[in-house]
Each structure stands twice: as C-alpha cells, then as structure tokens.
Amino acid sequence: GKVAFFLDEQDDPSAISDWVSTGSSLLDLAISNRPHGGLPVGRMVEFNGLSGTGKSLVSAHIVANTQKKGGKAIFIDSENASAPDFWRSLGVDLSNLLYINRDNVEDIFTTIEQAIAYIRKDQPDALLTIIVDSIAGASTKAELEADHGVQGYATDKSRIIYKGLRKITNMIGRQKVLIVFTNQLREKMNASAFSDPYTVSGGMGIPYHCSVRVRLNNSGQLKSVDKTTVIGNECKAVVLKNRMGPPQRQVFFNIYFENFYFNLFFI
C-alpha cells in the first residue's frame, strides 16, 4: 500500500535486484562499481560500436551467464546474423534460448511486451534477459512498404523507439528483466575536431533511457608469432554512461577469432 519510499529502505522499488555478468569480471566492475556485479537487472543497457568490435560476442556471454543463473534468455534478431556454432562455443544452451526474428521496430517492442507477459505467467520471479541485435538494423513498417527511393526525413523510427522505450522502462523496472540493445554507429556530419565523431541512429531515445551505455572500439590487430597471420583484434570498451558507478572507465580486451573468447585488463 505504499505510494512513497525512502531510498535507503530495503524494499525500495528502484533498488537493483540482481546482476548479470558480461563474461569479464573487470568489465563487470567497471559498470557496476562492485565485485561480482555486471549489468543491472531491471534496467536497459546499450552496447554500440562499429562492425567487428565484439557486440555480438558480449551479447552471447550475457545470454550464457543468464542461463547459468537459472534465468531465461530471449534473443531478438533483426539482422539474420546468428550463428549457432558461435553461440554454442561460448556456452549458450540453444535448447533453452528463445530466438525471435523481427525486421521492424514496431514488432520488436510488441514482442518485448508479449515475451515478458508470457514468461511471467509461469515464472513470475524468474530472471529474464532480452537481447535486441540490433536496434539500428531494424526498419519501420512504413519503410518496408515504401519504394527504395528517399522519402522525406527518417524521423518515424526515432518517434517509434521513443514511444516503445517509454512504455517498457517502468515495466521492466518493477520486474527482474534486463534488456540489452546493440546499436550501430554513424559518422557525424561536420563534427568538430575534438568532439565525438560518431552518433547512434534512431534518435536520442536509447541514450536517454538506458542506464548503462558502452562503446566498443577496435584498437589494433593481434598477429601470430611469425607476424604473418591476423588471429584477433584488440578492442577497447568505454563506459559512456553509467548510473551504477563512475562513467568513462575503460577496459581493454582481446578477441581471438579461432577460440571465440576474450581476455581483458582494466585501466
């Protein structure tokens, strides 16, 4: 019957009920600012970056660690880019992973609402992680029905994303639901010399609503001992926005193409 809470109370509805690991204890520490932390359950998280920076890799680790905690994982794919062998090699139980293909943002947010309601019927207290890969790769229904020519300004997608996020933000905050968006970067036109040269597509809805935003970057190549073969990438993760701890922390990790694992060290 309470309508107001003191934030130091144990039944505070804004408190984080659980954490899901990203697969790296150092990246978990950089985000949650505590040992054995990770991504906050009941919140939305964004991983953005250019192609090949490890967004899908981190997403697979999040799914695997959700399953290790006895939770349910849902993967919403808008790019038709899932590789079962890749997921299996990272410890994902494919028989316990609900894979959903959606090509437009309207259906993505509808699916999120329906999936939460479906899982809550049988398991009201279960941990649920929803991965959307990627929100930038999804179109809108109007865009899919239109011709390939340019038709006005592409603001419909931004408005739809804003509306969808407003509907689900409070919904997941009251439940054990973690939503992770992967997002693509776009170059800023006429960006100043010392500003961020990249931005995300789809407006500012995701940057505003997500409690944690992580930028993934390639920082170099890993080569074999004889220096003739590229065997992986050196990547850097920057916590751009963080309501769980200090922002702008940086984590470096190596992605090896053959083994699909990564080692990280922290600055």
Secondary structure as UniProt FT lines:
FT   TURN            7..8
FT   TURN            10..11
FT   TURN            13..14
FT   STRAND          19..20
FT   HELIX           25..32
FT   TURN            35..36
FT   STRAND          39..40
FT   TURN            41..42
FT   STRAND          44..49
FT   TURN            51..52
FT   HELIX           55..68
FT   TURN            69..70
FT   STRAND          72..77
FT   HELIX           84..89
FT   TURN            90..91
FT   HELIX           94..96
FT   STRAND          97..101
FT   HELIX           105..122
FT   TURN            124..125
FT   STRAND          128..133
FT   TURN            136..137
FT   HELIX           141..145
FT   HELIX           156..173
FT   TURN            174..176
FT   STRAND          177..187
FT   TURN            189..190
FT   TURN            193..194
FT   STRAND          198..200
FT   TURN            203..204
FT   HELIX           205..209
FT   STRAND          212..223
FT   TURN            225..226
FT   STRAND          230..242
FT   STRAND          250..256
FT   TURN            257..259
FT   STRAND          262..266
//
